Amino acid sequence: MQIWKKVRNWVEKKVIGWKYFWAENNAGMGTVEVILIIVVLVGIVIIFKSQITELVESIFSKITKQANKV
């Protein structure tokens, strides 16, 4: 789980960076830049597909178990 903490910290830093990036005046941002961002995101999802699937299944199983208690 140590790797997940590192990944989570890295993602949180990137999210904060993206918030500042999008908050700035990006009137000149074009279609090519948006497409490149989408390609990078899709690539990350493909690379970490199994880890993302495990994480989502774990979360949903916990939700299901706790929902049965209510």
C-alpha positions, -999 to 999 in steps of 0.1 A, spaced: 0 0 0 30 23 3 30 26 -35 -6 38 -34 3 66 -10 31 77 -33 8 76 -63 -20 94 -44 4 122 -33 17 125 -68 -18 127 -82 -29 153 -56 0 175 -65 -8 172 -102 -45 180 -95 -36 211 -76 -12 221 -105 -40 215 -130 -64 237 -110 -39 266 -111 -33 259 -148 -70 260 -157 -76 291 -135 -52 311 -155 -61 329 -187 -58 302 -213 -76 320 -241 -49 308 -266 -53 272 -258 -61 253 -289 -75 220 -301 -41 203 -304 -33 210 -267 -67 196 -256 -62 165 -277 -27 159 -263 -40 162 -227 -67 136 -235 -42 113 -252 -20 115 -221 -49 108 -197 -60 78 -218 -25 65 -218 -23 67 -180 -56 48 -177 -43 21 -201 -11 17 -181 -27 16 -147 -59 -3 -158 -54 -33 -135 -46 -12 -105 -76 11 -112 -99 -19 -116 -87 -34 -83 -92 -1 -65 -127 4 -79 -138 -32 -71 -124 -28 -36 -143 4 -30 -176 -10 -44 -173 -42 -23 -168 -20 9 -198 1 -1 -219 -30 -6 -209 -45 27 -216 -13 46 -248 -7 28 -261 -41 40 -255 -29 76 -278 1 72 
